[in-house]
């Protein structure tokens, strides 16, 4: 099999062309728009569907399908009634570092908007998953994640009230929860983490400000302190078009 000399290592093999050589028309248009995106800067508007259909001599529905995929991939984003070039995805490390640290390392300004902070008896399912005691008071902290004031995710944190009894009065919801724990001498030991692809519920899509059909990256994390005691259970939704995840592996 021959490969183009300029084939990027992370690109689809032979630009995603099937072995039988029959390229779907929308995909050919998508590839041409993708090249156009590379020529334009972040935030630049792309031509209208009508202009693109005339340029590539295809039906507007063909252009529309190509644009839909580029939006889902995070290369384009809707702005008002038009479409503009999106910025690079946020590369979040898979580690015990906080969301705040990961976003700041990429030159973006992290933020959070409080949705709810409430307290309730620990239910059976949460107790079984974390090792907390059934019925003990737990906090539920729900926040929208922001990057340069753009809504990019939704985070739910569950933690025993006994670990942070003053969470409702001493914690700034816009700040890092991990930094808050560190100030109280609570250190992370280890965590179990699971990632899956999901669609947001209608409520979650409304809070994040995305269409319900946009794929989301869902991370489940159960953390323990250095003594092995349960610390937190986190459920975080990240926009699939705005995030990728990185990790370092060693043998």
ABEGO torsion letter per residue (X at the ends): XBBBAABBAABBBGGGBBAAGBBBAAAAAAAAAAAAAAABBBGBBBBBAAAAAAAAGBBAAAAAAAAAAAAAAGABBBBEABBBBBBBBBBBBBBABBAAAAAAAAGBBBBBBBABBBBBBBBAAAAAAAGBBBGBBBBBBBBBBBBGGBBABBBBBBBBAAABAAAAAABBAABBAAAAAAAAGBBBABBBBBBBBBBBBAAAAAAAGBBAABBBBBBBBBBBBAAGBBABBBBBBBBAAABBBBBBBBX
